[in-house]
Amino acid sequence: MVMRPEENGRNPGTASGAWRVTVLKQGRRKAGPPPYEPSHRRGQPLARRDDLRVHGTAGKISCIDSSGDTRWTAPCSGKPNAAHISRGRVLVTTDSLAYTAWGNLGPALLLDLTDGTLITELRGERGAALGGGRFLLGLEGYHAFDTWEYDRDGTLVDSWRSYGHYVIGTGIRVVETDRNLPTRSRVVRLLPGGAIERGPLLTDPQAPRPLVLADGTLLVLDAGVLRAVSRRLEDAVLAELLPVDPGEAWRYHGHLHRAGDKVTVSLAEQHPDHPAKHTLHTWTLALHPAR
């Protein structure tokens, strides 16, 4: 399958700047830990496809059907944190149960969705499903800043020097997170043969997961600024919510949540002298679609 450059959704003439937001409410309060991206709820599946649900607990991965019957269980050496399903295969990323040279990174397991047979064990922190039983798997840290594409048999078929939040559509976009200051992170598109189309440069080296709108526009929280990035990698500033010094971006942890035509932005500011203390800034925004 040859990937083609992404187009601009339902309306190819619409740029990201066509979206607007209005601030409805703003809040500020002292808080405890920052609003890290929430993990899945206890008891909820890591992934689902048709009538199958993939669950994970420390040391075990299981597949349960809609009637509640367990189709299979598979052992794992860590604690599953995410799963991705594509055409009869499931990729499960895990946290290690003990601290290692790679921190809490555990193995990534490629399994047969039919019976749980292990296809291969890989290494990666974040994954995404492509079509035809193919997957992306990425890793950052210790000189790694890479994304790999594997086929249904676990064979490496492509790779890129990029890593971050993956957005899969008619192509692959990445909101990069390099954790460096100054950052070189951008919103990019991955192209066949390891090629990368580079879009706008970001300020935040650890931007939170973006929101994807119906026309493919990404809402990206970039160090206190809410930005819209189109499929063509054109970007526009929607709202300057909080001034953040680029050199201090590491002290801020954000999260985006959408409910209907409203977006909630949370940005936790770590106290410069007391790492356990935070101030939580929140905004409720009305999202106005392109006219």
C-alpha positions as CSV (number, residue, x, y, z in Angstrom):
1,M,0.0,0.0,0.0
2,V,1.4,3.4,-1.0
3,M,0.5,6.2,1.3
4,R,-0.5,9.5,-0.4
5,P,-0.1,13.0,1.0
6,E,-3.1,13.9,3.1
7,E,-5.7,16.2,1.7
8,N,-7.9,18.7,3.4
9,G,-10.8,16.6,4.4
10,R,-14.3,17.4,3.1
11,N,-13.4,20.9,1.9
12,P,-9.9,21.0,0.2
13,G,-10.0,24.8,0.2
14,T,-10.4,25.2,4.0
15,A,-7.3,26.3,5.9
16,S,-6.7,25.8,9.6
17,G,-7.3,29.5,10.1
18,A,-10.9,29.0,9.3
19,W,-11.5,27.7,12.8
20,R,-12.1,30.1,15.6
21,V,-12.6,29.8,19.4
22,T,-14.2,31.9,22.0
23,V,-13.2,31.7,25.7
24,L,-16.3,31.0,27.7
25,K,-14.7,30.5,31.1
26,Q,-11.3,30.6,32.7
27,G,-10.1,29.3,36.1
28,R,-7.0,29.1,38.2
29,R,-6.4,27.2,41.4
30,K,-3.7,25.6,43.5
31,A,-3.5,21.9,42.7
32,G,-1.7,18.6,43.4
33,P,-0.2,16.5,40.6
34,P,-0.6,17.9,37.1
35,P,-3.3,16.6,34.8
36,Y,-1.2,14.0,33.0
37,E,-2.8,12.3,30.1
38,P,-5.2,9.8,31.7
39,S,-4.8,6.1,31.2
40,H,-7.7,3.8,30.5
41,R,-10.1,3.2,33.3
42,R,-9.7,0.2,35.4
43,G,-11.8,-2.7,33.9
44,Q,-12.1,-1.0,30.5
45,P,-10.5,-2.6,27.4
46,L,-7.3,-1.4,26.0
47,A,-8.7,-1.8,22.5
48,R,-11.8,-3.2,20.8
49,R,-12.7,-4.5,17.4
50,D,-16.1,-5.7,16.4
51,D,-17.2,-8.0,19.3
52,L,-13.7,-8.5,20.7
53,R,-12.2,-6.6,23.6
54,V,-8.5,-6.7,24.5
55,H,-7.7,-6.3,28.3
56,G,-4.5,-6.1,30.2
57,T,-3.3,-6.6,33.7
58,A,0.1,-7.0,35.2
59,G,1.6,-10.1,33.6
60,K,-1.4,-11.0,31.4
61,I,-3.2,-10.0,28.2
62,S,-6.7,-11.3,27.5
63,C,-9.2,-11.2,24.7
64,I,-12.9,-11.3,25.7
65,D,-15.9,-11.4,23.4
66,S,-19.2,-9.5,23.7
67,S,-20.8,-12.3,25.7
68,G,-18.1,-12.1,28.3
69,D,-16.3,-15.3,27.3
70,T,-12.5,-15.3,27.3
71,R,-11.2,-16.2,23.9
72,W,-7.6,-16.4,25.0
73,T,-5.0,-15.2,27.5
74,A,-1.3,-14.5,26.8
75,P,1.5,-13.9,29.3
76,C,3.6,-10.7,29.3
77,S,6.5,-9.7,31.5
78,G,5.1,-6.2,32.1
79,K,1.9,-4.3,32.6
80,P,0.0,-3.5,29.4
81,N,-0.8,0.2,28.9
82,A,-2.2,0.4,25.4
83,A,-3.3,-1.9,22.5
84,H,-3.8,-1.4,18.8
85,I,-5.7,-3.7,16.5
86,S,-5.3,-4.1,12.7
87,R,-6.5,-7.0,10.5
88,G,-6.1,-10.0,12.8
89,R,-3.1,-8.6,14.7
90,V,-2.9,-6.7,18.0
91,L,0.1,-4.7,19.2
92,V,0.4,-4.2,23.0
93,T,2.8,-1.8,24.6
94,T,3.7,-2.4,28.2
95,D,5.4,-0.9,31.3
96,S,8.0,-2.9,33.0
97,L,7.4,-4.1,36.5
98,A,10.9,-3.1,37.6
99,Y,12.9,0.0,36.8
100,T,15.4,-0.7,34.0
101,A,18.0,1.2,31.9
102,W,15.0,2.4,29.8
103,G,13.1,3.5,32.9
104,N,9.7,1.8,33.0
105,L,9.6,0.8,29.3
106,G,8.5,-2.8,28.9
107,P,8.4,-4.9,25.7
108,A,5.9,-4.3,22.9
109,L,4.2,-7.6,21.9
110,L,2.7,-8.3,18.5
111,L,0.0,-11.0,18.9
112,D,-2.4,-13.0,16.7
113,L,-5.8,-11.6,17.5
114,T,-7.4,-15.0,16.8
115,D,-5.7,-17.0,19.5
116,G,-3.1,-14.8,21.3
117,T,-0.1,-16.4,19.7
118,L,3.0,-14.3,20.1
119,I,4.2,-13.2,16.6
120,T,7.2,-11.2,17.9
121,E,8.5,-9.1,20.7
122,L,9.5,-5.5,19.8
123,R,10.7,-2.4,21.6
124,G,8.8,0.8,21.6
125,E,6.9,3.2,23.9
126,R,4.0,4.4,21.7
127,G,2.1,2.6,18.9
128,A,-0.6,3.1,16.3
129,A,-2.5,0.8,14.0
130,L,-2.3,1.1,10.2
131,G,-4.2,-0.9,7.6
132,G,-3.5,-4.5,6.6
133,G,-2.1,-5.7,9.9
134,R,0.6,-3.0,9.9
135,F,1.6,-0.9,12.9
136,L,3.7,2.1,13.9
137,L,5.9,1.8,16.9
138,G,8.0,4.7,18.3
139,L,10.6,5.4,20.9
140,E,12.3,8.5,22.3
141,G,15.2,8.8,24.7
142,Y,18.9,7.8,25.0
143,H,19.6,9.1,21.4
144,A,16.4,7.4,20.1
145,F,13.8,9.6,18.4
146,D,12.4,7.1,15.9
147,T,9.3,5.6,14.5
148,W,9.2,2.2,12.8
149,E,6.6,0.5,10.6
150,Y,6.1,-3.2,11.0
151,D,4.0,-5.6,8.9
152,R,1.7,-8.3,10.3
153,D,4.6,-10.7,10.7
154,G,6.7,-8.2,12.7
155,T,9.0,-7.4,9.7
156,L,10.4,-3.9,9.6
157,V,9.3,-2.2,6.4
158,D,10.0,1.5,7.0
159,S,11.5,3.9,9.5
160,W,11.6,7.6,10.3
161,R,13.7,9.9,12.5
162,S,10.6,11.3,14.2
163,Y,8.5,10.5,17.3
164,G,5.4,11.8,19.1
165,H,1.7,11.6,19.0
166,Y,0.6,9.8,15.9
167,V,-2.5,10.9,13.9
168,I,-3.5,8.3,11.3
169,G,-5.7,9.3,8.3
170,T,-5.1,9.3,4.6
171,G,-1.5,9.6,5.7
172,I,0.5,9.8,8.9
173,R,1.1,13.0,10.9
174,V,3.1,13.3,14.1
175,V,3.0,16.0,16.7
176,E,6.6,15.5,17.8
177,T,7.7,15.4,21.4
178,D,11.5,15.5,21.7
179,R,11.8,16.6,25.3
180,N,14.7,18.9,24.4
181,L,15.2,22.6,25.2
182,P,15.4,24.3,22.8
183,T,13.0,21.9,21.1
184,R,13.2,20.9,17.4
185,S,9.7,19.4,17.6
186,R,7.4,20.1,14.7
187,V,4.1,18.8,13.3
188,V,5.2,16.6,10.5
189,R,4.0,14.1,7.9
190,L,5.7,10.7,7.5
191,L,6.1,9.7,3.8
192,P,7.2,6.4,2.3
193,G,10.9,5.6,2.3
194,G,11.7,7.4,5.5
195,A,10.9,10.8,4.1
196,I,9.5,13.5,6.4
197,E,7.5,16.5,5.3
198,R,8.1,19.1,8.0
199,G,5.4,21.5,9.2
200,P,5.3,24.2,11.8
201,L,7.9,24.4,14.6
202,L,6.6,23.9,18.1
203,T,7.6,25.7,21.3
204,D,6.7,22.9,23.7
205,P,9.0,19.9,23.7
206,Q,6.2,17.8,25.3
207,A,2.9,18.9,23.7
208,P,0.0,16.8,24.9
209,R,-2.1,14.6,22.6
210,P,-3.8,16.8,20.0
211,L,-7.5,16.8,19.2
212,V,-8.5,15.9,15.7
213,L,-11.5,17.8,14.2
214,A,-13.9,16.4,11.5
215,D,-11.9,18.0,8.6
216,G,-8.6,16.6,9.9
217,T,-7.5,19.8,11.5
218,L,-5.4,19.2,14.6
219,L,-5.8,21.3,17.8
220,V,-2.4,21.5,19.4
221,L,-1.7,23.0,22.8
222,D,1.8,24.4,22.4
223,A,3.2,26.0,25.6
224,G,0.1,28.0,26.5
225,V,-1.0,28.7,22.9
226,L,-3.8,26.8,21.2
227,R,-2.9,26.2,17.5
228,A,-4.8,24.7,14.6
229,V,-2.8,22.7,12.1
230,S,-4.5,21.6,8.8
231,R,-3.8,18.4,6.8
232,R,-1.6,20.5,4.6
233,L,0.5,21.4,7.8
234,E,-0.7,25.0,7.6
235,D,-1.0,26.4,11.1
236,A,-2.8,29.3,12.8
237,V,-3.0,30.6,16.4
238,L,-6.5,30.2,17.8
239,A,-5.9,31.5,21.3
240,E,-2.9,32.8,23.3
241,L,-4.1,31.4,26.7
242,L,-1.0,31.8,28.9
243,P,2.4,33.3,28.3
244,V,5.0,30.6,28.7
245,D,8.8,31.2,28.5
246,P,10.1,28.6,26.0
247,G,13.0,27.9,28.4
248,E,10.5,27.1,31.1
249,A,8.1,25.0,29.0
250,W,9.2,21.8,31.0
251,R,7.3,23.2,34.0
252,Y,3.9,23.0,32.2
253,H,1.9,19.9,31.6
254,G,-1.3,20.2,29.5
255,H,-4.3,18.3,28.4
256,L,-7.1,18.8,25.9
257,H,-10.6,17.5,26.1
258,R,-13.5,18.0,23.7
259,A,-17.2,17.6,24.3
260,G,-19.4,18.6,21.3
261,D,-18.5,22.1,20.3
262,K,-16.6,22.9,23.5
263,V,-13.0,22.3,24.3
264,T,-11.5,22.2,27.8
265,V,-7.8,23.1,28.1
266,S,-5.9,22.3,31.3
267,L,-2.4,23.5,31.9
268,A,-0.6,22.7,35.2
269,E,2.2,25.0,36.1
270,Q,4.9,23.5,38.3
271,H,6.3,25.8,41.0
272,P,9.9,26.7,40.1
273,D,11.2,26.0,43.6
274,H,8.8,23.3,44.8
275,P,8.3,20.6,42.2
276,A,5.4,19.0,44.1
277,K,3.3,22.2,44.0
278,H,1.3,23.2,40.9
279,T,-1.1,25.9,39.8
280,L,-3.8,24.5,37.5
281,H,-5.1,26.9,34.8
282,T,-8.2,25.9,32.9
283,W,-10.2,27.3,30.0
284,T,-13.5,26.3,28.5
285,L,-13.6,27.3,24.8
286,A,-16.4,27.3,22.3
287,L,-15.2,25.9,18.9
288,H,-16.6,27.6,15.8
289,P,-16.4,25.6,12.6
290,A,-15.4,27.0,9.2
291,R,-18.1,29.0,7.5
